[in-house]
Amino acid sequence: MSDLIRRRVAAVVMAVLSTLAVVGVVAPSFADSYTPITGEGSSWASNAIQDWAAAVHSSGIQVNWAPNASVTALTNYANGNSDNFVASDVPYGLPGGQTPGVPGRGFGYVPDVAGGTALMYNLSVGGQRFTNLKLSGPVIAGIFQGTIKLWNDPQIKASNPGVALPPLQITPVIRADQSGSTYQFSLYLAKSFPGQWHCGAFTDPSRCSSWASLKGQSGDSGVAGYVSQSGNVGSIGYVQYSYALQSGYPVAKVLNNSGYYVLPTASNVAVALLGAKVNMNASDPSNYLTQDLSGVYTSGDQRAYPISSYSYFVLPTATTNGVSTTTGHTIAAFANYALCSGQKDMPTLGYSPLPINLAKAGLDQVKKVPGASTASININSCNNPTFSANGTNTLALNALYPDLCDKQGAAASCSYGKSSHGTSSSSAGQGDNNAVGNHTSGSGSSGGSSPVVGGGGSGTTGVPGNTTPGGTGKGGAGGGSNSLSLTNPNGQYTCDPDTGQCTKLSATPTLVSDHAGSTFAQWAIWAALIGVVALVAAPPITVLLKRRAAR
């Protein structure tokens, strides 16, 4: 072989090695190995968990997930079933046996996502879907205890002046299973309106006698599925906000402690949860990082959505009950993604990202999972829209203030477009078909290329109101890669998760994940690089073969 050919072959080898190094950065899935893991639990957090599971699949992490309700999952984990991790909206040891007692096997609570429990409804006014419903806490209590039975009840009309609400029977839809969603919903009513709500806080619907005659459905998806049926006009149910966005149906604006009706947007939830107290006593793992939401319900901020809360992973901290260091390595890698990069798209999906203090505390918990790669768990690598250099929750700081027309007692003739704080515009409603006022947006910065909202941008996640409070504009809710298009399966509406505004669609949409696109992109990179290597290597190899044949 001549020196020239040797040099060319050596150059090709170096090019291949350099290429593989680059690809290793783009697609770390080929540098690590994982074992399939199983999890079960919260349907409230399920849309987020499924989004994360889809995102990590291209890296070789297979997550088998079953949204079978928080209490069921906590019970199974405590009994030593083979599930590797659990997601729950409630902790172990709730009073009255609402959840199982603290299990003997090792575990740690890890906050995974925040969000709002929304009142999704199906109502028409004047032959058109009504999208600007406003409800107070006492009215919500009355609806779900059966004391308020018709949509034109004077108490509902008082919150919706000038709206010709129909004399239609209200159909409350509840969770039929023991759920964390039910507990968070009933806890809000029990703590805030004990005079109107007589059932207390509970996970089991049988604890409230007035619920025996209500429509019960399994999972948040079941509740959303019932309400979104075209024949179920007049129905209303409580679900995590993402389910309403996914189905294309509106949610009620709920009256907060400051006298404003607000939506469960990512920013309004972030503001509300500034009032949450989190147990930071790390010496007691049975309570560490659990939440006290009393301050959320009483928040004095005009933007706060009152039915806001966190959901949790329950992760193993010992190699028992089928958890090995190999399994733990995968569990920790998945949880690390969820708490870090996975938070980026939560506003688009209908959730609210974790603040930096909980993300950091959660990642420290993830490090306790047997087999965790602690060196790769680093808060500094997280792309979270709440983070800032000084520790301030950016999403909460930049949250838009509500419109003056959403203030309690606003006149029926009120025109939307003026904020309660400064001159920035705020949400007028969701797909306003009922002349509730014009929605105007300022010049806020756009988010990434979400299929739903927030066009353009550099790919970083847009956040609502991406200016200082009282400034102009509304940031895009888009999200770059790994986002979901949340649209109504029947092709009628698509909804902006930041403003709650829904618009009609001209074509039949579907629930589309672009994770598959990112996986394809990785394989496309490999194919292109192999092609380049082939082009470079082919000439010297051909010459070499010809010379050997000539000998």
C-alpha positions in Angstrom: 0.0 0.0 0.0 1.5 3.4 -1.0 2.1 6.2 1.6 -0.6 8.2 -0.2 -3.2 5.5 0.2 -2.2 4.9 3.8 -2.6 8.6 4.6 -6.0 8.7 2.9 -7.2 5.6 4.8 -5.9 7.1 8.1 -7.8 10.3 7.3 -10.9 8.3 6.7 -10.5 6.5 10.0 -10.0 9.8 11.9 -13.1 11.2 10.1 -15.2 8.2 11.2 -14.0 8.5 14.8 -14.7 12.2 14.9 -18.1 11.7 13.4 -19.0 9.0 16.0 -17.9 11.4 18.7 -20.2 14.1 17.4 -23.1 11.7 17.0 -22.5 10.5 20.6 -23.3 14.0 21.7 -26.4 14.3 19.5 -27.7 10.8 20.4 -26.5 9.7 23.9 -28.8 6.7 23.6 -26.0 4.8 22.0 -23.6 5.5 24.9 -25.7 4.0 27.7 -27.9 1.0 28.2 -31.2 0.8 30.0 -33.7 -1.8 31.1 -37.5 -1.4 30.6 -39.2 0.1 33.7 -42.9 0.1 34.8 -44.8 2.8 36.6 -48.4 3.5 37.5 -50.6 6.1 39.2 -51.8 9.6 38.7 -54.0 10.2 35.7 -53.8 13.9 36.7 -50.1 13.9 35.8 -50.4 11.2 33.1 -50.3 13.5 30.1 -47.0 14.9 31.3 -45.6 11.4 32.1 -46.5 10.1 28.7 -44.9 13.1 27.1 -41.6 12.4 29.0 -41.8 8.7 28.2 -42.1 9.4 24.5 -39.2 11.9 24.7 -36.8 9.4 26.2 -37.7 6.5 24.1 -35.3 7.5 21.4 -32.5 7.3 24.0 -33.3 3.7 24.7 -35.4 4.2 27.8 -38.7 2.2 27.7 -41.3 3.3 30.2 -44.4 1.2 30.5 -46.9 3.5 32.2 -50.5 2.8 33.5 -52.6 5.8 34.7 -54.7 3.8 37.2 -55.1 6.5 39.9 -53.0 7.7 42.7 -54.4 5.6 45.6 -54.3 2.3 43.6 -50.7 2.9 42.8 -49.7 3.8 46.3 -51.4 0.7 47.6 -49.7 -1.5 45.0 -46.3 0.0 45.8 -46.8 -0.4 49.6 -47.8 -4.1 49.0 -44.5 -4.8 47.2 -45.9 -5.1 43.7 -43.4 -5.1 40.9 -43.9 -1.6 39.6 -40.7 0.3 39.7 -42.1 3.7 40.4 -45.4 5.4 41.2 -46.9 8.8 40.5 -49.3 10.3 42.9 -51.1 13.6 43.7 -51.4 12.7 47.4 -48.9 11.2 49.9 -49.1 8.2 52.1 -50.8 8.4 55.5 -53.7 10.8 54.8 -56.1 11.1 57.7 -59.0 8.7 57.9 -57.3 6.0 55.8 -57.7 8.0 52.6 -54.4 6.6 51.5 -52.3 3.7 52.8 -49.9 4.1 55.7 -46.3 4.7 55.1 -44.8 1.6 53.5 -41.9 -0.4 54.9 -39.9 -0.4 51.7 -37.7 2.5 51.0 -39.1 5.4 49.0 -38.7 9.1 48.4 -41.2 11.8 47.2 -40.1 13.7 44.1 -42.2 16.6 42.8 -42.6 16.0 39.1 -44.9 18.7 37.8 -47.3 21.5 38.9 -50.7 22.3 37.4 -54.3 23.4 37.9 -57.4 21.2 38.5 -59.8 22.7 36.0 -63.6 22.8 35.7 -64.1 21.6 32.2 -67.7 22.1 30.9 -70.0 21.6 27.9 -72.5 24.4 27.6 -74.2 26.3 24.8 -75.7 29.7 24.8 -77.8 30.9 21.9 -76.9 27.9 19.9 -73.1 28.4 20.3 -70.6 26.9 22.6 -70.2 29.1 25.7 -66.6 29.7 26.5 -66.4 32.4 29.2 -68.0 30.8 32.2 -67.1 32.3 35.6 -67.6 30.3 38.8 -67.0 31.1 42.4 -66.0 28.6 45.0 -69.4 28.5 46.8 -71.1 27.9 43.4 -68.7 25.1 42.6 -69.5 23.6 46.0 -73.2 23.9 45.3 -73.0 22.3 41.9 -71.1 19.3 43.2 -73.3 18.9 46.2 -76.4 19.1 44.2 -77.9 22.2 45.7 -77.4 24.2 42.5 -79.1 22.2 39.8 -79.7 24.5 36.8 -77.3 26.5 34.7 -79.5 29.6 35.0 -79.4 29.5 38.8 -79.3 33.0 40.2 -75.9 32.3 41.8 -74.3 31.4 38.5 -76.0 34.3 36.7 -74.5 36.7 39.3 -71.0 35.7 38.2 -72.0 35.9 34.5 -74.0 39.1 34.0 -75.6 39.7 30.6 -75.3 36.0 29.6 -78.5 34.3 28.7 -77.7 31.0 30.5 -80.2 28.3 29.7 -82.6 26.6 32.1 -80.7 23.4 31.6 -80.0 20.7 34.1 -76.4 20.6 35.4 -74.7 17.2 35.1 -71.7 17.1 37.5 -69.1 14.5 36.5 -66.8 13.1 39.1 -64.0 10.5 39.4 -65.5 7.1 40.2 -62.1 5.7 41.4 -60.1 6.7 44.5 -58.0 9.6 43.2 -55.7 12.3 44.0 -57.6 14.6 41.7 -60.7 14.2 43.9 -58.7 14.8 47.0 -57.1 18.1 45.7 -60.5 19.3 44.4 -62.4 18.5 47.6 -59.5 19.8 49.8 -59.8 23.2 48.1 -63.6 23.3 48.8 -63.3 21.9 52.4 -60.5 24.4 53.4 -61.9 27.4 51.6 -65.7 27.0 51.9 -66.6 24.8 54.9 -70.0 26.5 55.2 -71.0 25.4 51.7 -69.1 22.2 51.4 -70.0 19.5 53.9 -68.1 16.4 52.7 -64.6 17.3 53.8 -61.6 16.2 51.8 -61.5 12.7 50.4 -60.1 10.4 47.8 -63.0 7.9 47.8 -66.2 9.3 46.2 -68.3 7.0 48.5 -67.2 9.3 51.4 -69.6 12.0 50.1 -73.2 10.8 50.2 -74.4 13.4 47.7 -72.1 12.0 45.1 -73.9 8.7 44.9 -76.2 10.0 42.2 -73.5 11.8 40.2 -71.9 10.6 36.9 -68.7 8.8 37.9 -65.9 8.1 35.4 -62.5 6.4 35.8 -59.5 8.7 35.4 -59.3 12.3 34.3 -59.5 11.0 30.8 -62.8 9.4 31.6 -64.2 12.6 33.0 -62.9 14.6 30.1 -64.3 12.0 27.6 -67.8 12.2 29.1 -67.9 16.0 29.2 -66.6 16.3 25.6 -69.3 14.2 24.1 -71.6 16.3 21.9 -74.7 14.8 23.5 -73.6 15.7 27.1 -74.4 19.4 26.9 -74.8 20.7 30.4 -72.1 18.6 32.0 -69.2 19.8 34.0 -66.3 17.9 35.6 -62.9 18.4 37.3 -59.8 17.4 35.4 -56.2 18.5 35.0 -56.1 21.4 32.6 -54.2 19.4 29.9 -57.3 17.2 29.3 -59.5 20.1 28.6 -56.9 21.5 26.1 -56.6 18.1 24.5 -60.3 17.8 24.0 -60.8 21.4 22.9 -63.4 22.2 25.5 -63.3 25.3 27.7 -62.8 25.5 31.4 -64.3 27.8 33.9 -62.6 30.9 35.2 -62.5 30.4 39.0 -62.8 33.3 41.4 -59.7 33.7 43.5 -59.1 35.3 46.9 -58.4 38.7 45.3 -61.8 38.9 43.5 -60.7 37.9 40.0 -61.9 35.1 37.8 -58.8 33.3 36.4 -57.8 30.4 34.3 -55.4 27.5 35.3 -52.7 28.7 32.9 -49.0 27.8 33.6 -48.3 31.3 34.9 -51.4 31.6 37.1 -50.5 28.2 38.6 -46.9 29.3 39.2 -48.1 32.5 40.9 -50.6 30.6 43.2 -48.0 28.0 44.2 -45.7 30.8 45.6 -48.1 30.5 48.5 -47.5 26.7 49.0 -45.5 25.5 52.0 -43.3 22.5 51.2 -42.0 20.3 54.0 -38.2 20.7 53.8 -37.3 18.4 56.7 -35.1 15.9 54.9 -34.7 13.9 58.1 -38.3 12.6 57.8 -38.6 10.9 54.3 -42.2 10.1 55.0 -43.1 13.8 54.7 -40.1 15.4 53.0 -41.2 17.6 50.1 -45.0 17.1 50.7 -47.2 20.2 50.2 -49.4 22.4 52.4 -51.7 24.3 50.0 -53.5 26.5 52.5 -51.6 29.6 51.3 -52.5 28.8 47.7 -56.2 29.0 48.5 -55.8 32.4 50.3 -53.2 34.0 47.9 -53.7 37.7 47.6 -52.3 37.9 44.1 -54.8 38.8 41.5 -53.3 36.2 39.1 -53.4 33.2 41.3 -55.4 30.2 40.2 -56.7 28.7 43.5 -57.0 25.0 42.7 -53.3 24.6 42.0 -51.0 21.8 43.3 -48.0 19.6 42.7 -47.9 16.0 41.7 -45.1 13.6 42.8 -43.1 10.6 41.8 -42.6 8.0 44.5 -39.2 6.5 43.7 -37.4 3.5 45.3 -34.4 4.2 47.6 -33.5 0.5 48.2 -32.9 -2.6 46.1 -36.1 -4.5 47.1 -39.3 -5.7 45.5 -37.8 -6.2 42.0 -35.7 -3.0 42.0 -32.1 -3.6 41.1 -29.3 -1.2 40.5 -29.8 -1.8 36.8 -33.5 -0.9 37.1 -32.7 2.0 39.4 -30.3 3.4 36.8 -33.1 3.6 34.3 -35.6 5.0 36.8 -33.2 7.7 37.8 -32.4 8.6 34.2 -36.1 8.9 33.4 -36.8 11.0 36.5 -33.7 13.2 35.8 -35.1 14.0 32.3 -38.6 14.6 33.7 -37.4 17.1 36.3 -34.9 18.8 34.0 -35.4 19.0 30.3 -38.9 17.6 30.5 -40.2 20.7 32.2 -39.6 22.8 29.1 -42.7 21.9 27.3 -45.1 21.7 30.3 -46.8 25.1 29.6 -47.7 24.0 26.1 -49.1 20.8 27.4 -51.3 22.4 30.1 -49.1 22.1 33.2 -46.8 24.4 35.1 -43.0 23.7 35.4 -41.4 23.1 38.7 -39.7 26.1 40.4 -35.9 25.8 40.9 -36.0 25.0 44.6 -38.3 22.0 44.1 -36.5 20.9 41.0 -33.2 20.9 42.9 -34.6 19.1 45.9 -36.2 16.6 43.6 -33.0 15.9 41.7 -31.2 15.3 45.1 -33.9 12.7 45.8 -33.3 11.1 42.4 -29.7 10.6 43.3 -30.8 8.3 46.2 -32.3 5.8 43.7 -30.0 2.7 43.6 -27.9 2.7 40.5 -28.4 6.4 39.7 -25.7 8.0 37.7 -25.2 10.9 40.1 -22.6 12.6 37.9 -25.1 13.2 35.2 -27.8 14.8 37.5 -27.1 18.5 37.4 -29.6 21.3 38.0 -27.4 23.6 35.8 -28.2 21.7 32.7 -32.0 22.1 33.0 -33.9 24.1 30.5 -36.8 25.2 32.7 -38.8 28.4 31.9 -39.2 29.2 35.6 -35.4 29.4 36.3 -33.6 32.7 36.5 -30.1 33.8 37.6 -31.3 35.2 40.9 -33.6 32.3 41.8 -36.8 34.2 41.0 -39.6 32.2 39.4 -39.6 33.8 36.0 -42.9 32.3 35.0 -44.7 33.7 38.0 -42.9 37.1 37.8 -43.9 37.6 34.2 -47.5 36.4 34.5 -50.1 38.7 33.0 -52.5 40.3 35.3 -56.2 39.5 34.7 -58.5 41.7 32.7 -60.7 44.2 34.5 -63.7 42.5 32.9 -62.7 39.4 34.9 -63.0 41.3 38.2 -65.9 40.2 40.4 -68.8 42.6 39.9 -67.7 43.9 36.5 -70.5 45.2 34.4 -72.1 43.1 31.6 -71.1 45.8 29.1 -67.4 45.5 30.0 -65.1 45.4 27.0 -62.0 43.2 27.3 -58.5 44.5 26.7 -57.4 46.4 29.8 -55.4 44.7 32.5 -55.9 45.2 36.3 -52.3 46.1 36.5 -50.8 48.7 34.0 -52.0 48.6 30.4 -51.1 45.1 29.3 -53.8 43.0 27.6 -55.1 39.9 29.3 -57.3 36.9 28.4 -60.8 37.7 27.2 -62.0 34.1 27.0 -61.7 30.9 25.2 -62.9 30.9 21.6 -65.1 33.8 22.3 -68.4 33.0 20.4 -70.6 34.9 22.8 -69.5 38.5 22.4 -67.8 38.7 25.8 -65.4 41.3 24.5 -62.4 41.5 22.2 -59.1 39.8 23.0 -56.1 41.9 22.2 -52.5 40.8 22.5 -49.4 42.9 22.8 -46.0 42.4 21.4 -44.6 39.7 23.7 -41.9 37.4 22.4 -42.8 34.3 20.6 -42.1 30.8 21.9 -40.8 27.9 19.9 -42.4 26.0 17.1 -45.3 24.4 18.9 -48.0 23.0 16.6 -50.5 24.8 18.8 -49.3 28.3 19.6 -46.2 30.4 19.7 -44.9 30.4 16.2 -41.3 31.2 15.3 -38.8 31.9 18.0 -35.4 30.3 18.5 -36.8 27.0 19.9 -36.7 28.0 23.5 -40.0 27.7 25.3 -42.1 30.9 25.3 -43.8 31.8 28.6 -47.0 33.8 29.1 -46.4 37.5 29.5 -42.8 37.4 28.7 -42.4 41.0 29.9 -42.4 42.5 33.3 -45.8 42.8 35.0 -47.7 45.7 33.6 -45.7 45.7 30.4 -47.0 44.8 26.9 -47.4 41.6 25.2 -48.0 37.9 25.7 -45.1 35.5 25.2 -45.7 32.5 23.0 -46.6 29.2 24.5 -44.7 27.3 22.0 -42.1 24.8 22.8 -39.6 23.7 20.2 -39.1 20.0 20.1 -40.9 17.3 22.1 -44.1 19.3 22.3 -47.6 18.0 21.7 -50.3 19.5 19.6 -53.4 19.4 21.8 -56.5 19.5 19.7 -60.0 18.4 19.8 -60.4 14.9 18.3 -63.6 15.9 16.4 -61.7 18.7 14.6 -63.7 21.7 15.9 -61.3 23.6 18.2 -57.7 24.1 19.2 -56.9 25.8 22.5 -54.0 28.1 23.6 -52.8 26.7 27.0 -51.6 30.1 28.2 -54.6 32.2 27.4 -57.2 29.5 27.3 -58.4 30.9 24.0 -59.9 28.3 21.6 -60.2 28.7 17.9 -62.1 26.7 15.3 -60.2 24.4 13.0 -60.7 23.9 9.3 -59.3 20.4 9.2 -59.5 17.3 11.4 -56.6 17.4 13.7 -55.0 14.7 15.7 -52.8 14.4 18.8 -49.4 14.7 17.3 -46.1 14.1 19.1 -42.9 15.3 17.4 -40.7 12.9 19.4 -40.9 10.6 16.5 -39.5 13.4 14.3 -36.6 13.8 16.7 -35.9 10.0 16.5 -36.0 10.1 12.7 -33.7 13.1 12.8 -31.1 11.1 14.7 -31.2 8.2 12.2 -31.1 10.8 9.4 -27.9 12.2 10.8 -26.4 8.7 11.0 -27.4 7.9 7.4 -26.0 11.2 6.1 -22.7 10.7 8.0 -22.4 7.1 6.7 -22.9 8.5 3.2 -20.1 11.1 3.7 -17.7 8.4 5.0 -18.5 6.2 2.0 -17.8 9.0 -0.5 -14.5 9.8 1.2 -13.4 6.2 1.6 -14.5 4.8 -1.7 -11.7 6.3 -4.0 -8.7 5.1 -2.0 -10.2 1.7 -1.3 -11.0 1.2 -5.0 -7.5 2.1 -6.0 -6.1 -0.4 -3.5 -8.3 -3.2 -4.8 -7.3 -2.5 -8.4 -3.6 -2.6 -7.6 -4.0 -5.8 -5.7 -5.9 -7.3 -8.7 -3.1 -6.2 -11.1 -0.4 -8.0 -9.1 
